[in-house]
Amino acid sequence: MKDYLRFDPERSIEEYERQSDQELRFDKFRLDEEYEEQPRLYDKWSKWWGKTLLLRKKKEASLERVKGEVDLDIRKNPKAYGLIPDDKGKVMESAIKAAVLNSDKVKEAEEKFYEAYALAKALESSVKSFEQRKELLRGAGELWINKYYSGVQVSVEDKAQREESKEDIHDGLSDRMQKRNKRRNLE
């Protein structure tokens, strides 16, 4: 299977966006092939989007798990995190929450979650674009059926205007020719 057909969460968002941009384009002179390809493209991108939604959920769960582990570790050993317990051996909740958020483990898990979130949003956008592509193909098909791409067509109004213009030009030329001939005859 070709690499660009396989979903790879390690690929950058930019790579997916470039591929999406390329696959969203269609050739209006190959509409029959484009119509056939549309469901396959939509299916592929929809499945990829679904996989990124699952990945995002997993990263979110992992982030919550890491936060819980760090929270528990801070409560067991607050001094290791620079927190000083009060006389009763307790640490303020707000200090624990701040320490959890400032933990390198939590920041790393957050970064992975945000990457998965951004990838899911990018693929969601691509899926919506493929829905629009379907409508554009449908419109291009209607244009083809109505012979939009078959060549230049002149409306009845345009023909009438053109004929009228020809007559005006012809009449104008005739008038000038008659005047010129009269002048020549007088000379």
Buried (B, 14 or more C-beta within 10 A) or exposed (E): EEEBEEBEBEBEEEEBBEBBEEBBEBEBEEBEEBBEBBEEBBEBBBEBBBBBBEBBEEBBEBBEEBBEBBBEBBEEEBEEBEBEEEEEEEBEEEBBEBBBEEBEBBEEBBEBBEBBBEBBBBBBBBBEBBEEBBEBBEEBBEEBEEEEEEEEEEEEEEEEEEEEEEEEEEEEEEEEEEEEEEEEEEE
